[in-house]
Amino acid sequence: MARKRRLTLSINERASRLAGLALAVRLRREELRLGQEELADLANCSTRFVHMVEHAKPTVQLAKLLDVLDVLGLGFELKLGRGDVVVPPARVRSRNEASAS
């Protein structure tokens, strides 16, 4: 039977991770000279959603976040625990690609 694992990140650690993601999204959007409205249109989400991502709201929808990252050309990487072992990235398909298949 698998052992249950509790989230051991402090509130500050979680906030820091979210803030880093939010900053990366905003800086990349600005680098591409996109407004929040344009990014929302390209990612098929609302401007409010883009605003929530850029302000590190902790409860954004993962599927929509992946669409935003895809439009910006940003990737998403998963790591095991807090170690240096990295799971090889699988290609994450956006909802648009999945529906085209």
JOZI-V261921 format. One record per residue. N is the residue number from 1. RES is the residue in one small letter. PSI is psi in whole degrees, 0 to 359 (999 if undefined). NEAR is the number of other C-alpha atoms within 8 Angstrom. Layout:
# JOZI-V261921
N,RES,PSI,NEAR
N,RES,PSI,NEAR
This chain:
# JOZI-V261921
1,m,135,2
2,a,142,3
3,r,141,4
4,k,140,4
5,r,135,4
6,r,148,4
7,l,123,4
8,t,9,4
9,l,139,7
10,s,166,6
11,i,321,6
12,n,320,7
13,e,317,8
14,r,315,9
15,a,321,9
16,s,317,8
17,r,315,8
18,l,320,11
19,a,322,10
20,g,317,8
21,l,314,10
22,a,316,12
23,l,317,9
24,a,318,8
25,v,312,12
26,r,315,9
27,l,320,8
28,r,320,9
29,r,315,13
30,e,322,9
31,e,323,7
32,l,0,7
33,r,44,6
34,l,140,10
35,g,166,8
36,q,323,10
37,e,318,9
38,e,316,8
39,l,316,14
40,a,317,14
41,d,315,10
42,l,327,8
43,a,2,11
44,n,47,7
45,c,181,10
46,s,157,9
47,t,324,11
48,r,320,6
49,f,314,10
50,v,317,13
51,h,316,9
52,m,320,10
53,v,313,12
54,e,347,12
55,h,19,8
56,a,38,11
57,k,129,9
58,p,357,5
59,t,36,4
60,v,156,10
61,q,128,6
62,l,317,6
63,a,318,8
64,k,321,10
65,l,318,10
66,l,323,10
67,d,317,12
68,v,313,12
69,l,320,12
70,d,315,11
71,v,322,10
72,l,354,10
73,g,23,6
74,l,151,7
75,g,174,6
76,f,125,7
77,e,138,6
78,l,140,7
79,k,150,10
80,l,124,9
81,g,218,4
82,r,10,5
83,g,188,6
84,d,5,6
85,v,121,6
86,v,133,7
87,v,127,8
88,p,131,4
89,p,131,7
90,a,152,4
91,r,123,4
92,v,121,4
93,r,137,7
94,s,166,10
95,r,325,8
96,n,317,7
97,e,319,8
98,a,320,8
99,s,339,6
100,a,342,5
101,s,999,4
